């Protein structure tokens, strides 16, 4: 018994040490960026790993005003929220039809959506740009929402299908016996029971689109319509880079995602665990 307890203690200690090391590896760069964002450029080059001599808040003021991060944050918020709502609604409806309804093309349809996860955005960027330019969607937020929604749907459908397939058949059968329509079953039974899956897919969609740079840089040329990642690229010049202001802008950009993760961390873990189990 003592040997088993000693072995269990050693294993737990090793696991905790490993998790602590992983946490340090992930948090150290973030904490360093936060620390240097309060420094001047001279302090960064002379003592990059020491604490700032004084909290230099002008970096954040300059990044917010001169970098136009306010309007860029609003543009990113509009694009991400609209894409999030549409992807959750359309994706959950498609996943419900694939996971719960019985029709001959359900599996081929699922395969079709899964193929969308394998297509890189670089392959369709030029055709999308030329097509949007012809129909007047280039240099507009709608021109970003459409491809964001298209690339978000496959992951949403894949995850939500697992949640709908794991629901007990008795619930659906009871609702049918009581005379509920397919829309009532979806909105009043299936969707509330799969809210953890909606948290997971919603967070993945929001974070991915919030950090997306390539499409936003190619499709948007108007400074008043640029999203946050594109505005961050202004702080890096071909001959000179103001690192203190750039790090301050990075901190401003990542604050929303950190807040979302902190608020919904438990729901995310529960959703990933529940979605991994079927039946």
N, C-alpha and C positions, 0 to 999 in steps of 0.2 A: 504493500500500500504506500509506504513512504517513497519507494522508487517511482511509483506512478505519479505521486504528487510532485516530486522533484522534476520529473520529466515534463509534466504539465506546466509547472512554473517556468521552466527553461523555455518551452515552446512559446508560452504567452509573452515572456520577456523578449524573445527574438522577434516575435510578430510586432510588438509595440515599438521596438527599436526600428524595425524596418518601416513601419507606418510613420514614425516620427521623422525618419530620414527622407521619406517621400514628401511629407508635408513641408520640410525645410527646403527641399529642392524646388517645390512649386511656389512657396511663399517668399523665398529669399529675393528672387528678381523683382517681384511686385513691391516688396518693402524697400528695396534699393531705389527703384524708380520713384516711389513716394518720397524718399529721403532727399534725393538729388533734385526733385522738383522745387524744393525750397531754397536751393543754392543758386549762386550766380555762376556764369560760365567759368570765371577764374577759379572759383572753389572746386568746380567739377574736375578741372584739369589738374589742379595742385593736390587736392585731397578727395578723390572720388568716393572713398569708402568711410570717411569720417562723418560725424554728425554735422549738420549745418551750423555755422556760427550764429546765424539769426534766421528766423523764418521769413524768407523773402517772398511775400505774397504778390508782388508785382508780376511775377511769371504767370500766375493764374489770371490776373486782370488783363494782361496783354493777350494771352491765349484766347480768352473769352471775347474780347472786343475786336482786336486787330485780326485775329484768326477767324472771326465770324462764326464761332462755335455755337452761338445761340441759335441762329437760323439753321445751321447745319444739324444741330441736335433735334430741332423741331421737324426738319425734313426726314431725318432718320426715324423719328418716332412715328410720323404719319405713315411712312412706307412700311415699317415693321408691324405696326398695329393692324393696318388694313390687310397686309399679307397674312398675319397671324389669324385674324378672324375668318378670312376666306378659306385658308388652308384647313383650319379646324372644322369648319362647317362642311365644305366640299369633301375633304378627306375622310371625315367620320361617316358621312353618308355613303361614300363609295366603299369604305371598309365594312360598313354594316351590310350592304348589299352583297359583298363578296363573302363575308364571314357567316352571315345568318340566313340569307335567302338561298334558295335552291334553283339554279338555272345553269344551263349547259356551258355557258362561256365564262363562268365565274373563275375557274382556274386559269384559262388563257388570259383573262383580263388582269388577274393578279400578276401573272408573269410579265405582261405588258408594262404594268406600273413598276415592277422590280427592275426591268430593263432601263427605266428612266433614271435609276440610281447609278447606273454604270456609265452614263453619258456625261463627260466633262463639259463644263460651261464653255471652255475654249473652242469646242467644236461647233457650237451654234452661235457664237458671239457675232461673227461677221454677217451670217445670214439674218440674224435678228436685227442688227444695226441697219442693214440696207432695207429690210422690210419696214421697220419702224420709221425710217426716214421717208419712205414713200407714203405712208399713211398718216404722217404727222405726229407720231408718238415719241420721236426722239427729243431729247432735252426736256423731258417731262417726268413727273413722278409716276404717272401711270405706266410709262415705258419701263420703269424699274419694277413696279408691282407685278406686272404680268410675268416676266421671267422668274422673279423671286417666288411667286406662287407656283409656277410650273415645276421648279426644282425642289420645292418644299413638299409637294403633294406625295411623291413616292414614299418618302420616309414616314410621313403621317399615316398613309394608308397601310403601310407594312406593320407599324406598331399598333395602330388601332384595330386592325384585323385580329391580332392576337387577343386583344381584350374582348372583342365581341364573340369570338369563338369559345372563350372560356366561360361565358355566361351560361347558367343552367337553362336547359330547354324548357323546364317546367314553367319558368316565368313567361316565356314567349307563348307557350301553349295556353296558359291561364288567361293571358291578355286576349288571345284570339277567341277563346271560349266566351269571354265577357263582351265580345263584340268590338274590341279596339281595332282601329285601322292601322295600317303599316306605319303611318306617320305618327300616330299616337304612341305606338310601341317604341318607335325610335326616339322621339323627343321626351317622353315621360318615363320610359323604363331603361332603354339601352344607354342613352346618353348620360343620365345621372349616375348609373352604375359604372361608367367608364371615365369618370372625372379624373382619376389618377392618370390614366393614359393621356387625357387632354392636357394635363399639367406637363407631362414629359414632352409630348410632341410640340406643345406651345412654346415651352422654354427652348427646345432645340431650334425651332423655327425662328424665334425672336433673336437668339444669340447669333445664329448663322447669318441672318440678314442684317443684323446690326453691325457686324464686323466685315461684311462683304465690301470689297474694294474694286475689283476688276470691272464688273458691269457698270457700277456707278461712275467710275472714272471714264469709261468709254462712252456711255450714253448721255451723260450730263456735262454740259459745257458752261451753263449759266451759274455764276457764283451764288446766286440766291436760291438755287435749287440743288446744290451739291449736298451730299450726305456727310456724316461725321468722318468716316474713314478717309474720304477724299479731301476734306478740309485739313486733316492731320498731315497729309502729304505736303501741304504748303510750307510747313516748318522745316523741310529738308530742301536745301538749295543745291545747285550744281557746284557752287564754289564756297558756300558758307552755310553752316547749320547752327542755329541757336539751340543748344541742347537743353538748357534749363527751361526754356519756354516750350520746347517740344515735349519734354517729360511732363510738364504741367498739363499740357493738352491731352496727353495720353491718360493721365489720372482722371481728368474730366470725362473722357470718353468711356472709360471702363467702370465708372461708378454705377451707372444704371444696371449693368449686367451683374455686378457684385450684389447690389441690393436685391435683385430678382432671385439670385441663387440663395441668398441668406433667408429670404422670406419663404421660398418654396422648396427648401432643401429636403425636408421630410417627405413631402409629396412626390418629389422626384425619385427618391430611393424606393418608396412604396410602389410607385408606378412602374419602375424598371423591374422590380421583383415580381409584381403581379403580372406584368406583360410577358415575363419569361416562362410562366406556368400556364399550361393549357389543360382543359378537361376538368 
